[in-house]
C-alpha cells in the first residue's frame, strides 16, 4: 500500500507501476474527485480508466502477462 499527499494522477500511476497493490488518497471530497482517482488507478478497458501503461516492477512481481491479468473482466470490477 502507498499513500499519496493529494490527488495527483501522475504520482498515483507511477506508484501503481512500481508495484503498489493499493493507493490511499486523502482529501477526496466530491464525486468528480473520486472518479478522477479511480480513473487514474484503472487501465482504459475499465469504465473511466485512463491509467497509462508502463509497469516495470509490476511485471517483475506479477509476470509478463500483468496487463492481461489486471484487465481481465471480473465480476468484482463491475
PyMOL commands that place a pseudoatom at each C-alpha (Angstrom):
pseudoatom trace, name=CA, resn=UNK, resi=1, chain=A, elem=C, hetatm=0, pos=[0.000, 0.000, 0.000]
pseudoatom trace, name=CA, resn=UNK, resi=2, chain=A, elem=C, hetatm=0, pos=[1.115, 3.530, -0.692]
pseudoatom trace, name=CA, resn=UNK, resi=3, chain=A, elem=C, hetatm=0, pos=[-0.242, 6.926, 0.362]
pseudoatom trace, name=CA, resn=UNK, resi=4, chain=A, elem=C, hetatm=0, pos=[-0.132, 9.999, -1.824]
pseudoatom trace, name=CA, resn=UNK, resi=5, chain=A, elem=C, hetatm=0, pos=[-0.258, 13.542, -0.485]
pseudoatom trace, name=CA, resn=UNK, resi=6, chain=A, elem=C, hetatm=0, pos=[-3.124, 14.622, -2.756]
pseudoatom trace, name=CA, resn=UNK, resi=7, chain=A, elem=C, hetatm=0, pos=[-4.976, 13.680, -5.922]
pseudoatom trace, name=CA, resn=UNK, resi=8, chain=A, elem=C, hetatm=0, pos=[-2.125, 13.769, -8.447]
pseudoatom trace, name=CA, resn=UNK, resi=9, chain=A, elem=C, hetatm=0, pos=[-2.784, 11.217, -11.218]
pseudoatom trace, name=CA, resn=UNK, resi=10, chain=A, elem=C, hetatm=0, pos=[0.848, 11.129, -12.369]
pseudoatom trace, name=CA, resn=UNK, resi=11, chain=A, elem=C, hetatm=0, pos=[2.132, 10.149, -8.936]
pseudoatom trace, name=CA, resn=UNK, resi=12, chain=A, elem=C, hetatm=0, pos=[-0.673, 7.598, -8.456]
pseudoatom trace, name=CA, resn=UNK, resi=13, chain=A, elem=C, hetatm=0, pos=[0.135, 5.935, -11.781]
pseudoatom trace, name=CA, resn=UNK, resi=14, chain=A, elem=C, hetatm=0, pos=[3.866, 5.818, -11.011]
pseudoatom trace, name=CA, resn=UNK, resi=15, chain=A, elem=C, hetatm=0, pos=[3.274, 4.165, -7.648]
pseudoatom trace, name=CA, resn=UNK, resi=16, chain=A, elem=C, hetatm=0, pos=[0.999, 1.545, -9.197]
pseudoatom trace, name=CA, resn=UNK, resi=17, chain=A, elem=C, hetatm=0, pos=[3.510, 0.930, -11.998]
pseudoatom trace, name=CA, resn=UNK, resi=18, chain=A, elem=C, hetatm=0, pos=[6.187, 0.486, -9.320]
pseudoatom trace, name=CA, resn=UNK, resi=19, chain=A, elem=C, hetatm=0, pos=[4.173, -2.363, -7.835]
pseudoatom trace, name=CA, resn=UNK, resi=20, chain=A, elem=C, hetatm=0, pos=[1.963, -0.801, -5.139]
pseudoatom trace, name=CA, resn=UNK, resi=21, chain=A, elem=C, hetatm=0, pos=[-1.066, -3.035, -4.554]
pseudoatom trace, name=CA, resn=UNK, resi=22, chain=A, elem=C, hetatm=0, pos=[-3.248, -0.141, -3.441]
pseudoatom trace, name=CA, resn=UNK, resi=23, chain=A, elem=C, hetatm=0, pos=[-3.304, 3.634, -3.024]
pseudoatom trace, name=CA, resn=UNK, resi=24, chain=A, elem=C, hetatm=0, pos=[-4.623, 5.737, -0.158]
pseudoatom trace, name=CA, resn=UNK, resi=25, chain=A, elem=C, hetatm=0, pos=[-5.569, 9.237, -1.286]
pseudoatom trace, name=CA, resn=UNK, resi=26, chain=A, elem=C, hetatm=0, pos=[-6.722, 11.840, 1.251]
pseudoatom trace, name=CA, resn=UNK, resi=27, chain=A, elem=C, hetatm=0, pos=[-8.917, 14.842, 0.623]
pseudoatom trace, name=CA, resn=UNK, resi=28, chain=A, elem=C, hetatm=0, pos=[-11.356, 13.268, -1.832]
pseudoatom trace, name=CA, resn=UNK, resi=29, chain=A, elem=C, hetatm=0, pos=[-14.458, 15.353, -1.208]
pseudoatom trace, name=CA, resn=UNK, resi=30, chain=A, elem=C, hetatm=0, pos=[-16.604, 15.169, -4.329]
pseudoatom trace, name=CA, resn=UNK, resi=31, chain=A, elem=C, hetatm=0, pos=[-17.872, 12.555, -6.745]
pseudoatom trace, name=CA, resn=UNK, resi=32, chain=A, elem=C, hetatm=0, pos=[-15.760, 14.096, -9.528]
pseudoatom trace, name=CA, resn=UNK, resi=33, chain=A, elem=C, hetatm=0, pos=[-12.588, 13.805, -7.445]
pseudoatom trace, name=CA, resn=UNK, resi=34, chain=A, elem=C, hetatm=0, pos=[-13.445, 10.194, -6.658]
pseudoatom trace, name=CA, resn=UNK, resi=35, chain=A, elem=C, hetatm=0, pos=[-13.988, 9.411, -10.357]
pseudoatom trace, name=CA, resn=UNK, resi=36, chain=A, elem=C, hetatm=0, pos=[-10.635, 11.041, -11.228]
pseudoatom trace, name=CA, resn=UNK, resi=37, chain=A, elem=C, hetatm=0, pos=[-8.906, 8.973, -8.533]
pseudoatom trace, name=CA, resn=UNK, resi=38, chain=A, elem=C, hetatm=0, pos=[-10.457, 5.685, -9.651]
pseudoatom trace, name=CA, resn=UNK, resi=39, chain=A, elem=C, hetatm=0, pos=[-9.722, 6.507, -13.310]
pseudoatom trace, name=CA, resn=UNK, resi=40, chain=A, elem=C, hetatm=0, pos=[-6.043, 7.047, -12.508]
pseudoatom trace, name=CA, resn=UNK, resi=41, chain=A, elem=C, hetatm=0, pos=[-5.944, 3.560, -10.959]
pseudoatom trace, name=CA, resn=UNK, resi=42, chain=A, elem=C, hetatm=0, pos=[-7.626, 1.730, -13.846]
pseudoatom trace, name=CA, resn=UNK, resi=43, chain=A, elem=C, hetatm=0, pos=[-6.459, 0.927, -17.349]
pseudoatom trace, name=CA, resn=UNK, resi=44, chain=A, elem=C, hetatm=0, pos=[-8.641, 2.095, -20.289]
pseudoatom trace, name=CA, resn=UNK, resi=45, chain=A, elem=C, hetatm=0, pos=[-10.540, -1.195, -20.781]
pseudoatom trace, name=CA, resn=UNK, resi=46, chain=A, elem=C, hetatm=0, pos=[-12.323, -0.431, -17.497]
pseudoatom trace, name=CA, resn=UNK, resi=47, chain=A, elem=C, hetatm=0, pos=[-15.033, 2.237, -17.461]
pseudoatom trace, name=CA, resn=UNK, resi=48, chain=A, elem=C, hetatm=0, pos=[-13.489, 5.634, -16.728]
pseudoatom trace, name=CA, resn=UNK, resi=49, chain=A, elem=C, hetatm=0, pos=[-9.946, 4.266, -16.677]
pseudoatom trace, name=CA, resn=UNK, resi=50, chain=A, elem=C, hetatm=0, pos=[-7.162, 6.417, -18.097]
pseudoatom trace, name=CA, resn=UNK, resi=51, chain=A, elem=C, hetatm=0, pos=[-4.065, 4.986, -16.416]
pseudoatom trace, name=CA, resn=UNK, resi=52, chain=A, elem=C, hetatm=0, pos=[-1.014, 4.878, -18.650]
pseudoatom trace, name=CA, resn=UNK, resi=53, chain=A, elem=C, hetatm=0, pos=[0.848, 1.625, -19.191]
pseudoatom trace, name=CA, resn=UNK, resi=54, chain=A, elem=C, hetatm=0, pos=[4.471, 1.430, -18.122]
pseudoatom trace, name=CA, resn=UNK, resi=55, chain=A, elem=C, hetatm=0, pos=[4.871, -1.043, -15.275]
pseudoatom trace, name=CA, resn=UNK, resi=56, chain=A, elem=C, hetatm=0, pos=[8.393, -2.283, -14.731]
pseudoatom trace, name=CA, resn=UNK, resi=57, chain=A, elem=C, hetatm=0, pos=[8.339, -3.635, -11.195]
pseudoatom trace, name=CA, resn=UNK, resi=58, chain=A, elem=C, hetatm=0, pos=[4.759, -4.834, -11.538]
pseudoatom trace, name=CA, resn=UNK, resi=59, chain=A, elem=C, hetatm=0, pos=[5.832, -7.113, -14.394]
pseudoatom trace, name=CA, resn=UNK, resi=60, chain=A, elem=C, hetatm=0, pos=[8.741, -8.351, -12.267]
pseudoatom trace, name=CA, resn=UNK, resi=61, chain=A, elem=C, hetatm=0, pos=[6.382, -9.233, -9.418]
pseudoatom trace, name=CA, resn=UNK, resi=62, chain=A, elem=C, hetatm=0, pos=[3.358, -10.444, -11.371]
pseudoatom trace, name=CA, resn=UNK, resi=63, chain=A, elem=C, hetatm=0, pos=[4.851, -11.674, -14.654]
pseudoatom trace, name=CA, resn=UNK, resi=64, chain=A, elem=C, hetatm=0, pos=[4.933, -10.532, -18.249]
pseudoatom trace, name=CA, resn=UNK, resi=65, chain=A, elem=C, hetatm=0, pos=[1.169, -11.029, -18.632]
pseudoatom trace, name=CA, resn=UNK, resi=66, chain=A, elem=C, hetatm=0, pos=[0.479, -8.379, -15.945]
pseudoatom trace, name=CA, resn=UNK, resi=67, chain=A, elem=C, hetatm=0, pos=[-1.605, -6.160, -18.243]
pseudoatom trace, name=CA, resn=UNK, resi=68, chain=A, elem=C, hetatm=0, pos=[-3.726, -9.076, -19.452]
pseudoatom trace, name=CA, resn=UNK, resi=69, chain=A, elem=C, hetatm=0, pos=[-4.271, -10.234, -15.873]
pseudoatom trace, name=CA, resn=UNK, resi=70, chain=A, elem=C, hetatm=0, pos=[-5.333, -6.866, -14.448]
pseudoatom trace, name=CA, resn=UNK, resi=71, chain=A, elem=C, hetatm=0, pos=[-7.622, -6.072, -17.383]
pseudoatom trace, name=CA, resn=UNK, resi=72, chain=A, elem=C, hetatm=0, pos=[-9.359, -9.463, -17.427]
pseudoatom trace, name=CA, resn=UNK, resi=73, chain=A, elem=C, hetatm=0, pos=[-13.103, -8.920, -16.927]
pseudoatom trace, name=CA, resn=UNK, resi=74, chain=A, elem=C, hetatm=0, pos=[-14.237, -9.966, -13.497]
pseudoatom trace, name=CA, resn=UNK, resi=75, chain=A, elem=C, hetatm=0, pos=[-17.473, -9.580, -11.564]
pseudoatom trace, name=CA, resn=UNK, resi=76, chain=A, elem=C, hetatm=0, pos=[-15.635, -7.657, -8.823]
pseudoatom trace, name=CA, resn=UNK, resi=77, chain=A, elem=C, hetatm=0, pos=[-14.869, -4.767, -11.228]
pseudoatom trace, name=CA, resn=UNK, resi=78, chain=A, elem=C, hetatm=0, pos=[-18.458, -4.098, -12.209]
for i in range(1, 78): cmd.bond("trace and resi %d" % i, "trace and resi %d" % (i + 1))
show_as sticks, trace
zoom trace
